Amino acid sequence: MVRNYKNDEKIDSGCSTKEWTVRNYFKPGDIGYLTYLHGTIYAKEYGFNQTFESYVAKGLSGFVESFDPVNERIWLVESNSQIIGFIAIVNNFKGEAQLRWFFVHPDYRGSGIGKYLLKEAVEFCKQHKYKTIILWTTNELRAAHHLYTRAGFKKTEVKNHEIWGKQVTEERYEQLL
């Protein structure tokens, strides 16, 4: 399914005239490219090493291999045939969804894409009768935290540990539907 949007029509940003498309399926090369984006951007912005890239690759591979099209979804946002944002809902177990791989390319942050993706993911969970949505993030992703709390998520757990080549504070957020 491919949908075309102008962000000033569909996404409440009004600050840009760039166009993008949204699709809900993988094409060859997507897993590698999504892993690459996470690996390179998060290394540059947060100092994560190659073990973070490996973590993302394993998760995405597992998602694709066991994909449940009824209860799971991915949203891939493209501009000029390049992926610039994405988010996924993974079916954790009965009644619980996990929001994963929420990413907007730095060149497109502030354009409304993140807000749009998060809204779509939450609506999908409501329509599919999930009781809870959970997600894990780090304390360094401040813009994402703002989006999560505005969307109704509450921080429920914090843990500090050495991971991805540095000391990281991971945070668990949850939304009851």
Summary of the structure (lengths in Angstrom):
residues: 177
radius of gyration: 15.6
end to end distance: 26.0
largest distance: 43.4
contacts: 509
relative contact order: 0.15
helix: 34%
strand: 37%
